[in-house]
Amino acid sequence: ETAQPISEEEHRLKKQLEAEKALHNDITSHQQPIMSLVYQSGQVLDKHAGDFTSDQLHDVRRISGDVGERYDKIQKEEDQRFRHLTGAESELSKFEDELQRYNTWLDTAEDSLRGLQRSVGDLAKLSQQKEQNKKFSEDVVAHQADLRFINMAAQRFMDEAKKYQKDVMSFQTDKSKKRRSTGQLADFDSTREKVKTANERYQNLKTATDSLLEKLQHGKERQKEFEDVLEKLNDWLEEAEVRVEELKEEPLKGTPSDLRDDLEKVKAFGAETIKQGKQYEDLKKTARSMTESLQDLGADDQTLVGIDQLVGDIKDRLADVNAATTDRSNELQTALVQSQGVQEGIDNLLGWVKDTEACLNNMRPVSLNSDTLNEQVQEL
């Protein structure tokens, strides 16, 4: 017989196995007749040895022994072939069944990934999307075990098939030393290609899934940084805006001392307002980082514009607080200057009154003498 390459198509391999099984059954069915023939020939020789010449006895023993040996060899050979071909068919069946299920899962997983890739970029759902993709990624990793099973099943099929074909070719060579076997070993290109495709699709899926998860993680971190800075500025602005309204409603005090105290407080508040400029720069920086991360995720223009509007709103509110603080400071400065001018006049007048009172208190009684009276007048 000529060794035929084992088919990589499950239905064809089943037919090959059926043919091999028929041969195996045929050989097995001849076991009893051949054993009986060998046994009976021995009995005949033992009982009727005198009826045969020595050459005839030799020929019968040789033929009987040769038939037994050849059958034993054929039986052993066929048992090996049948075992290897049965194993190959079983492994190919496992491989094809598992590969079909795996490819079905891959089709679904690839569609799911495309859906996840289209849906990401919504700032409000970033955490939810990250968790969804994390679960999806875990499912992808879990199916790596299925891929290993497919790889092993394919390898076991090829190993068993090679053993079968080598048995066939070895038997052919032993049958005829003068001619080489014309059989051809299967190269299993189809099986190798299926395994390669399954592995490549899985690796591409895992790489894309890991990349998306990494982008979502990065986006979530940038979002947290942005929101932390935004929250701090919002909290400060809310308190500052209340303070500004109080300053606007608070009447100016009259004394320079009170005005100076109020002015120092306003200046301190103004300095604090200026310090928020650093926080605002941090806000712009984190906003840029978050925007870049969201763009990488495919965020729409509306989401990106919304971030710009949040930053712009903070900028306007800071500017309003700063302007109101500056206006109040200018009012207090003006009031203080005016108050200091009035106070100086009052102080001079009080000094004159005090001096006048002292002078009057020191005056002598009015003299009736004209000369003395003239001196008193001069003193005034």
C-alpha positions, 0 to 999 in steps of 0.5 A: 500500500502507499501512505496517503497524507492524513486529511485535515478535514474532519469528515474525510478523516472519519472516512479514513478511520472507517477504512482503517477500522475495516482493515483492523477488523479484517486482520483481527478476524483472521487471527483465529484461523491462522492460529488454528492453521499453525497449530494444526500444521504442528499437530500433523507434523508431530503425528505424521512426521514419518510420512514426510521427507526431511525437506518437506518437514523443513518446508512445512515448519518454515511456512507455518512459522513464516505465516505466524510471524507475518501475521503477528507483525501485521497485527502489531503494525495494524494495532499501532496504526489504528491507535494512532489514527483513532487518536488523530481523529479524536484530537482533530474532532476536539480541535475543530469543535473547540476552534469553532466555539472559540471563533464564535467567541472571538467574533462576539468579542471583536464586535464588543470591543468595537462597541466599547471603542465607539462608546468611550470618551463621554466624560460623565461615564468615564468611570463606568466605561473603565469598569466595563472594559476592565470586566471585558479585559478579564474575560479576554484573559480568561479565554487564553486558557481555551486558546492553549487547549486549541494549540495543544489539541492541534499539536496532539492531532499532528503528532498522532497523524505523523506517527500513523504515517511513519508507521505506514511508510516504515512498513512499506520500506520493510516490505521492499528494501529495493524501492523507496516509499512513494508516500508523502507526509502531510505538512498540516498547512491547513491546521497550522494556518487555523492555529496561527489565525486564532492566535493572531486574532486573540493577540490583536484582541488582547492588545487592543483591549489592553490599550483601551483599558490603559487609555481609560485608566489614563483618562480617569487619572487625568479627570481626577486631577482636573476635578480635584483642582476644579473643586478646590477653586470652586470651594474658594470662589464660593466663599470669596464671592460671599465675601465680595458681596459683604464688602460691597454692602459694608459701609465705609467707617469714618475714622482713619484707624478703622479705615486703615484696618479695613484696607489691610483686610482687603489687601490681604484678601486681594493677595489671596485672590492673586495666589489663586492664579497658581491654582488657575494655571494648574487647572488649565494644565490638568484640563489640557492633559485631560483633553488630550487623553479624551481626544485619544479616546475619541471624545466628541467636540461637545465634551471638549468644549464643555471642559473649555467652558468650565475653565473659562467660567473659573477664569471669569469668576476669578476676574470678577472677585479680583476686580471687586477687591480692587474696587473696594481697596480703591474706595478705602484708599480714597476714604482714608485720604479724605478722612486724614485731611478732615482729621488734620483740620480738627486736630489743629482747631482742638490745639488752638482751643486748648492753647486759648483756654490755657492762655485765658486761665493764666490771665491776671485780673483786669487792672484799673490802672491805664498803664497796666491795662495797656500791658494786659491788652498787649499780652492778648 
